[in-house]
Amino acid sequence: MNAPVLAVSRRTRRTPLSSRIEALGVGGYTVYNHMLLATSFGSPVNDYNHLKRNVQLWDVGCERQVQIQGPDAARLVQMMTVRDLSKSVVGQCLYVPLVDVDGSMINDPVALKLAEDRYWLSISDSDVLLWAKGLAYGLGLDVSIDEPNVWPMAVQGPKADDLMVVIFGEAVRDIRFFRFAELEFKGHSLNVARSGWSKQGGFEIYVDDPVIGPELWDALWDAGQAFDVAPGCPNLIERVEGGLLSYGNDMTREHNPLECGLDRYCQLDKDFESIGKAALVQIQKEGIKRAVRGLKISGDPVSSCVEAWPIHDGNKVVGQVTTAAYSPDFESNLAFAMLDRDHWTPGQILQALTPDGQTRDAVVSELPFTQDN
């Protein structure tokens, strides 16, 4: 039987860099925010080994920006999240769980504060643009909301700083984690952030010109030959090792940020206006009934999750695996699971029913994974 094929049309939008990654042998795509996102260049294991040791260029134009601008911009962004933004500063990136009136997760973007009255929400895979527009209309706020033509490009891996210095100069080394600065390429100013969807370090460049994007890619690619550069994309194995949850896979609108281990981004004891705050205060008071934990699963490498797998304690279903991968460095299957309250203690041994019908021991772990947990 032939594998299914993703039919690409104008609804699955390309990026200014699609031609570059296709010329470099992209092995597959997924759809993310109605756009194409690469899934591999060869094999996930080879991509993983290279990412952890060298430097990669990623086309992550699917990380769409929702721009919120105007006198009420700061108020709207604060209304959408349960993180206190009162002390945020221009030039800062902030991880902001977005919730609805029930405290349920809408998205988990990174907010870039471009000015006191202008923000970009660099979103995960859900329609935040429509949510923000609906809130602004319903609340009667003085803001404009749109999706600007911005296509992020990521430079990730332990050699990212050295490569970026060749193109942007030593100023890139001064950018602090989760901060951004305006740097020039060929006379064009670009927002460059020390961030990215890996734990290996690196940058995201917010490309706002479809001509500059390929030129910047080519310049980085040519300079990167000295650093063993390769094309890449978010890597399943590396993100599981690092405890990076994926909205739509590991957390959805069925979950709240307290269940997803995002407590530190929920300042529920602070005095600010948020549409989901009251609901989460009540949930916190009652105590959550489930939470995301890691699992180390015994046996041979398992397949990735197309559907969630059940987790058992004896004959009782106590949760489900949402993402799994075999880690060469840990020499173990690692997984994320949403587990019931009485079954999330680190060291507890449960049973995972894998897609091949096997029942395997699964040891509960804190996130991110370490060799000791």
C-alpha positions, 0 to 999 in steps of 0.5 A: 500500500502506498503512503498517503500524499499531502496535496499542496494547494494555495490553502497550504501556503508556501513560504519565501524559503520553500524553494530553498529547502526543497532544493536541499532535499526536504523529506516531508511536510506537515501543515501548521497554521495553514502553511507548510512545515518541513518534518525531516531531511533524511532521517529524524535520527540523523537530523537529531545528531546533527542538530545537537552537534552543529548548526542548522537553518530552519524555515519556520515561516509557519510561525505566523505573527498576529500583530496587535497595535493601537492604544489598547494593544497592551490591554488586549494582550494582557486580557488574552493571557494569565501571565502578568505583563505589567513589567514587560519591556520593549525588546522582550520575548514572553511566553504567554499561554492564551486561555479562554473564559474557562481557563482552557488553552487557546494557544501558547505563543511567544509575544514580542513587545515591539513598542508600548502599543505594538505586539507580535504574537508568534503563534502555535497551530491555532487561529489566534487572529480570529480569536483576537479580532473577536475579543477586540470587537466584543470588548470595544477596544481601540486596536488594529489586528492583522497577520503581517507578511513575516516569515521567521527563519531559525538558526539552531544548534551549538554553532549558531552564534559563530555562524550568525556573527559572520552575517550580523557581526558581534552584536548577536552575541549581546542578545540575551535569551528571550530578547530581540534586537534590530540588526541589519542585513544588506541595509534592511533591518530585521528583528533577531531574537535569541529563541527557537524551538530546540534546546540547543540554542540559537536565533529566530530571524523575523524576515519581513521581505520575500526577497531578503529571505532567500538572500539571507538564507543563501548568505547563511548557507554559504557562511555555514559551510565552515560550521558543517551547516545543514537544513533542518526543522523542529526535531521530534526526538530533541524536543521530547528530550528537552520537554518542549510540549506541542500545542495540538499534540500534547496540549489542546483546548481540553487542557488548562495551563496548570495541567500542562506544567505552565504554572510559572507563567500563570501569576494568578495572585497578581492584580491584572485583567484577564478573561481566564484568570477567575476560572484558573483561580478556581481550578487552582483552589480545587486542585488539578486532576491530571498533569503532563509528565514524562515517561521512560518506556522500556523495550525496542524503539517505539513508533511516534504517536499518530493516535494517543496510547492508553496508560494503565495501572493494572486494569485501570486506564490512568492517562495517555501518551501524546508524543513518543520517540526513541532517544539515542543519547538516553538509550530509551523511549521517552514520552509525554503523557497526561496522567491522572493525579494519583499516578503522576509521581516520579518513579512510579511504574505504569504500563503503556499499551503501544500501537503494536499491541505490546504492554511495556513498563513506563516509569514516570519522570519529571520534565525535562528529562535528565539522565538521573530522572 
